[in-house]
């Protein structure tokens, strides 16, 4: 009898860290200079990178067949106050939590 092997998915804290690193790698290329400056000056006090519910629009954006159950959406942005929700989103990152199937797609602020 064969057993199904379950792959341990990358935990949410690590996936946020990976997504943030991907964001930093591309921010200079994809964000407007003013947004880069605002982000750099305010992120420590008002910024966050956090897991968000998967947006429905990913199905329309991603043409590859991916298992949505093994993906997370990470949003990176700023809030108006330290306790408020993020309202200025700089990037939405769809990222695989499967360690042997790396994948990500970033929607940048326009």
Secondary structure, 3 states (H helix, E strand, C coil): CCCCCCCCCCCHHHHHHHHHHHHHHHHHHHCCHHHHHHHHHHHHHHEEEEEECCCCCHHHHCCCCCCHHHEEEEEEEEECCCCCCEEEEEEEEEEECCCCCCCEEEEECC
